[in-house]
Amino acid sequence: MSSLSRLLLRGTNSFSTPTNGRLFSAVTAAAAATSQRTPSLITLVNDEQDPKYITEKFKKASETEWFRKNIAVYERTVRRLAAAKKFEWIEEILEEQNKYHNMSKEGFVARIINLYGRAGMFENAQKVFDEMPVRNCKRSVLSFNALLNASVNSKKFDLVEGIFKELPGKLSIQPDIASYNTLIKGLCGKGSLSDAIALVDEIENKGLKPDHFTYNLLLHETYTKGHFEQGEEIWARMVEKNVARDIRSYNARLLGLALEMKSEEMVSLFDELKGNGIKPDVFTFTALVRGCASAGKVDEAKTWYKELEKNGFRPMKLIFSSLLPAMCKAGDLESAFELCKEIFTKRLLVDGAIMQEVVDELVKGSKQEEAEEIVELAKKNDYLQFKIRLSSEE
């Protein structure tokens, strides 16, 4: 509990004297002022268009202790500057932190390392890690994990394994399950799936327990990359070890089943996740639509699409790349036409090539007026940057 919070609690417990009353009022006013300052800077970071102005305001705000504890503003600022490709200003605001005593605290330094990693600036992250002893800041598994994460987030996949093998022995650090999970992520990014899977045995031999993050990483990599049988083996092991499965686990397997066009198994798995009290999300329904559409079960795909909307989710761009071609292939041009209109009405995202395919099929199916309406909607829309045309115009 912070000293400010303790003062507030004491103020509410003893309120009888004028002195206490004045103290309570003063502390309350100070707390209100502090709470108002943080949102104002968040608003600045969110709304300000000039990255240089954000940089200068951030550096000024860094002078206060309360601001340096605000993780969200740091993350948002780095994200904004990275999006604007202003990496020199990211370095400027994070180098500014060297002036403060916080850089002798491992938790704060680990945040700086992570921020550099998220901006893709691994060399800077490595430099901060290497300079920790100079600042009298210990290096434990916390900062080690931050460096591993920075290498993965910077897509320096070739470095991840070397860091993992070299530093623990040199610095007397014992990797934990988070360290191994990051290594697995790095190996998957590198394309070394078999090495990543083999780590599950190594983790257990080290006396650690692979958790749902471990398995989810491997499930995603196997099922989404076409290694269905390996995915099934990992799923079975997860069940055998009684590791809790969450929505990410189920979504990975649903997508694997969708890619294999196993629509009946998908429905059974959906019933299972619901039975386990897990709430489906937009990725769940997208996989179900894709799987049924790929299997040629258009009516079922349309039903799952309606379920997606009924549950309040906004359809993803990917879903139309499966559903619209499946409707056209099945000769359900009326549904394809109505769905195209809905896309423009609700300002949904869709690939221009898919929309062109629908227009071409409408023309072939003697639905010239419907095709012309879609072309006209495409011309008038102000958010999709593509052009479609009637076949006769080419």
Secondary structure, 3 states (H helix, E strand, C coil): CCHHHHHHHHHHHCCCCHHHHHHHHHHHHHHHHHHHHHHHHHHHHHHCCCHHHHHHHHHHHCCCHHHHCCHHHHHHHHHHHHHCCCHHHHHHHHHHHHHCHHHHCHHHHHHHHHHHHHCCCHHHHHHHHHCCHHHCCCCCHHHHHHHHHHHHHCCCHHHHHHHHHHHHHHHCCCCCHHHHHHHHHHHHHHCCHHHHHHHHHHHHHCCCCCCHHHHHHHHHHHHHCCCHHHHHHHHHHHHHCCCCCCHHHHHHHHHHHHHCCCHHHHHHHHHHHHHCCCCCCHHHHHHHHHHHHHCCCHHHHHHHHHHHHHCCCCCCHHHHHHHHHHHHHCCCHHHHHHHHHHHHHCCCCCCHHHHHHHHHHHHHCCCHHHHHHHHHHHHHCCCCCCCCCCHHHC
